[in-house]
Amino acid sequence: MLATCTREPADHSVAHRDQAYSHGPDRFVWCAFGIDTKPQRHPRLDEITDALKRAKLEGTTLHLFAHVPGGTIDTSSLEHVLAAAADLGVQLTTYDQLNAREIPGTLALSFDDSDLASWTSIRPMLLQYHAHVTFFVTYFLGFTDPQREQLHRLAADGHDIEYHSTSHLDAVKFTAEHGIAEYIATDIVPGLDAMRAAGYATRTFAYPYGSRTAAIDDALRPYFDHVRGVGKRCP
């Protein structure tokens, strides 16, 4: 992830990371940068605002992600991002929408993993800002009925539900020991089949930990329209 224990020079802030911006479905591997504020505080909120300004000026899509609202990211920080986007006229877009077309001057904000309670808690905030986001889901096979209902409710609100693996394995470490075919059979297919059977199209995959290689990317092309890496692990 982008979060580190030390501050990077200004020219390495989110706003200056070319990988964080895209022109719709312009490449197979999209790249998002983390905005979680805990345990480290990086990037700063002013850097995120600068990145939003760049997306607006250049007509690109800025990709940012977090995990647990009220946990890994303060809700006040999250609201700052949404408010800054609204003030700048930067529309929020989802990965499903970006799969279809370029949407200039936008923010693709996503949340990873499976904290349905925290995701559900920000529904009023997202509604207030007319914001649609993407939730990359892992551990779907273990969801309880109430969790599945929460996920269904988020989808009904217009949010995008995408895929984040069956068991949140590190793809690079696992394939080094077991091979790519076993990785796909173990951590891609089971949860993916279950989510699609439940009605979620899930055409974009976010790598757990952003851990990826070009060879794994190529092996996932038959399963997804796009994959999402993170930070410095992007091309």
C-alpha positions in Angstrom: 0.0 0.0 0.0 0.9 3.6 -0.2 1.0 4.0 3.6 4.5 4.1 5.0 6.1 5.1 8.3 8.0 8.0 6.8 7.0 10.9 4.6 8.0 10.8 1.0 9.2 13.9 -0.9 6.5 16.2 -2.3 7.1 15.0 -5.9 6.1 11.5 -4.8 2.8 12.5 -3.3 -0.4 11.0 -4.7 -0.9 13.9 -7.0 2.4 13.2 -8.7 1.9 9.4 -9.1 1.1 9.0 -12.8 -0.1 5.4 -12.1 -3.0 6.7 -10.0 -4.8 8.1 -13.0 -6.4 6.4 -15.9 -8.5 7.2 -19.0 -11.4 4.8 -18.5 -10.6 1.2 -19.7 -7.2 2.3 -21.1 -5.2 -0.6 -19.7 -5.7 -4.0 -18.0 -4.0 -3.1 -14.7 -5.5 -0.1 -12.9 -3.6 1.3 -10.0 -5.1 2.7 -6.7 -3.3 4.5 -3.9 -4.3 4.0 -0.3 -5.9 6.7 1.8 -6.2 4.8 5.1 -5.2 7.1 8.0 -4.4 4.4 10.6 -2.0 3.3 11.8 0.1 5.7 9.7 -1.1 9.0 8.4 -0.3 9.0 4.8 -1.1 10.6 2.4 -2.1 14.0 3.8 -5.6 15.3 3.0 -4.1 18.3 1.1 -2.3 15.8 -1.2 -5.5 14.1 -1.9 -7.1 17.4 -2.8 -4.2 18.2 -5.1 -4.7 14.8 -6.8 -8.4 15.5 -7.3 -7.5 18.9 -8.8 -5.1 17.1 -11.3 -7.8 14.6 -12.3 -10.2 17.5 -12.9 -7.7 19.5 -14.9 -6.4 16.6 -17.0 -9.8 14.9 -17.5 -8.6 11.6 -16.0 -9.9 9.2 -13.3 -8.1 9.2 -9.9 -8.0 5.8 -8.2 -8.0 5.8 -4.3 -8.9 3.0 -1.8 -9.4 2.4 1.9 -10.6 -0.4 4.0 -12.7 0.2 7.2 -14.5 3.5 7.6 -14.3 4.5 11.3 -11.4 2.0 11.6 -8.5 2.2 9.2 -9.8 5.6 8.0 -11.4 8.3 10.1 -14.9 9.0 8.9 -14.0 12.7 9.1 -11.1 12.1 6.7 -13.4 10.1 4.4 -15.9 13.0 4.4 -13.1 15.4 3.6 -12.3 13.5 0.4 -16.0 13.4 -0.6 -16.5 17.1 0.2 -13.3 18.0 -1.7 -14.5 16.1 -4.7 -17.9 17.8 -4.6 -16.4 21.2 -4.2 -14.1 20.6 -7.2 -16.9 19.1 -9.4 -15.1 15.7 -9.4 -17.8 13.1 -9.9 -17.4 9.7 -8.3 -17.4 6.7 -10.6 -17.3 2.9 -10.1 -15.2 0.3 -11.7 -18.2 -1.2 -13.4 -18.7 2.2 -15.1 -15.0 2.5 -16.0 -15.1 -1.0 -17.6 -17.5 0.4 -20.2 -16.2 3.9 -21.0 -13.9 6.8 -20.1 -15.5 9.2 -17.6 -13.2 12.3 -17.5 -12.5 14.2 -14.3 -13.6 11.6 -11.9 -12.7 9.7 -8.7 -12.8 5.9 -8.4 -13.0 5.4 -4.7 -13.0 1.8 -3.4 -13.1 -0.2 -0.2 -11.4 -3.6 0.2 -12.0 -6.7 2.2 -15.3 -7.6 4.0 -16.2 -5.1 6.8 -19.9 -5.0 5.9 -20.8 -3.2 9.1 -18.5 -0.3 8.6 -19.4 -0.1 4.9 -23.1 -0.1 5.8 -22.5 2.7 8.3 -21.4 5.2 5.6 -24.5 4.7 3.5 -26.0 8.0 4.7 -22.7 9.9 4.0 -22.4 8.4 0.5 -26.0 9.3 -0.2 -25.5 12.9 1.1 -22.7 13.4 -1.4 -24.4 11.5 -4.2 -21.4 9.2 -4.3 -21.2 5.8 -5.7 -18.2 3.7 -4.8 -16.8 0.2 -5.4 -16.6 -2.5 -2.7 -14.0 -5.2 -3.4 -15.2 -8.3 -1.5 -13.2 -11.2 0.0 -14.3 -14.1 2.2 -17.8 -14.1 0.5 -18.1 -17.8 1.1 -18.2 -17.2 4.8 -20.7 -14.5 4.8 -23.7 -14.8 7.1 -27.2 -14.2 5.8 -27.2 -10.7 7.5 -23.9 -9.9 5.8 -25.2 -11.0 2.4 -28.2 -8.8 3.0 -26.0 -5.8 3.8 -24.0 -6.4 0.6 -27.2 -6.6 -1.4 -28.4 -3.3 0.1 -25.1 -1.6 -0.9 -25.6 -2.9 -4.4 -29.2 -1.7 -4.4 -27.9 1.8 -3.5 -26.0 1.8 -6.8 -22.6 0.9 -5.5 -20.4 -1.5 -7.4 -19.6 -4.9 -6.0 -16.4 -6.4 -7.3 -14.0 -9.2 -6.4 -11.0 -9.3 -3.9 -10.3 -13.1 -3.8 -11.7 -16.1 -1.9 -9.3 -16.1 1.1 -7.1 -13.0 0.7 -3.9 -14.8 -0.3 -0.8 -13.1 -1.4 -0.7 -14.0 -5.0 3.0 -13.6 -5.5 4.0 -15.7 -2.5 1.4 -18.4 -3.2 2.3 -18.8 -6.9 6.0 -19.0 -6.1 5.3 -22.1 -4.0 2.3 -23.6 -5.7 2.1 -22.2 -9.2 -0.4 -19.9 -10.9 -2.9 -22.6 -11.9 -3.2 -23.6 -8.2 -3.6 -20.0 -7.2 -6.5 -19.6 -9.6 -8.1 -22.8 -8.4 -7.7 -21.9 -4.8 -8.2 -18.2 -4.4 -10.0 -17.0 -7.6 -12.5 -19.5 -8.8 -14.4 -20.6 -5.6 -15.4 -17.1 -4.3 -15.8 -15.8 -7.9 -18.2 -18.5 -8.9 -20.2 -17.9 -5.7 -20.4 -14.2 -6.1 -21.5 -14.5 -9.7 -24.1 -17.1 -8.8 -25.4 -14.6 -6.2 -25.9 -12.0 -9.0 -22.7 -9.9 -8.9 -21.0 -9.5 -12.2 -17.6 -8.9 -10.7 -15.6 -8.0 -13.8 -12.7 -6.3 -11.9 -10.3 -8.0 -9.4 -8.3 -6.2 -6.8 -5.2 -8.0 -5.7 -4.9 -8.6 -1.9 -1.9 -6.5 -0.7 -1.6 -5.3 -4.3 0.7 -8.3 -4.7 0.9 -9.1 -8.5 3.1 -10.0 -11.4 2.7 -9.6 -15.2 2.4 -13.4 -15.4 -0.4 -13.6 -12.9 -2.1 -10.6 -14.7 -2.0 -12.6 -17.9 -3.5 -15.7 -16.3 -6.4 -13.7 -14.9 -7.4 -12.1 -18.3 -9.9 -14.9 -19.1 -11.7 -14.2 -15.7 -11.7 -10.4 -15.6 -11.9 -7.3 -17.7 -9.5 -5.5 -15.4 -7.3 -6.0 -12.4 -6.4 -3.4 -9.8 -3.0 -3.1 -8.2 -1.9 -0.7 -5.5 0.8 1.9 -5.1 4.4 1.1 -6.1 3.4 -2.4 -7.1 1.6 -1.1 -10.2 3.3 -1.1 -13.7 
